[in-house]
Amino acid sequence: MSVLLPHIDTANKDTATSVSATVAGGLNQRMLQLQQENDELYNVLKASETGKLKDEVRSLRRAVAKLEGALKGISAPQIRAFTMLNKLYVSFLESHQVISSLSYVLLLFRHTDTRR
């Protein structure tokens, strides 16, 4: 028995080594296949996202061109009038906001005054 034991251990080690090498080779092959699929899917995704961004850039360029064309037709007095109207509108909004704030404060004051 002692004569056969070293030969049995060697046979088991050789079998285990060949099995683990086969499993490792299979895992490596599967890993490479999954990596290729991942690369292909990434390229498809990148192409679709790039296409969407290109479409958006084209539409924004068209909008800018239309706005530039509209601005070219406006004269300097019209621009000054638009600027003045814009300033009046902003000041109106600011005064309205102040009035709203004052109304709110007065409402609170009246409410607290009636509780006393």
Number of C-alpha atoms within 10 A of each C-alpha: 5 6 7 8 10 10 11 10 11 11 12 11 12 11 12 12 12 12 12 12 12 12 12 12 12 12 12 12 12 12 12 12 12 12 12 12 12 12 12 12 12 12 12 12 12 12 12 12 12 12 12 12 12 12 12 12 12 12 12 12 12 12 12 12 12 12 11 11 11 10 11 9 9 10 9 9 9 11 12 11 11 12 12 12 12 12 12 12 12 12 12 12 12 12 12 12 12 12 12 12 12 12 12 12 12 12 12 11 11 11 11 10 9 7 6 5
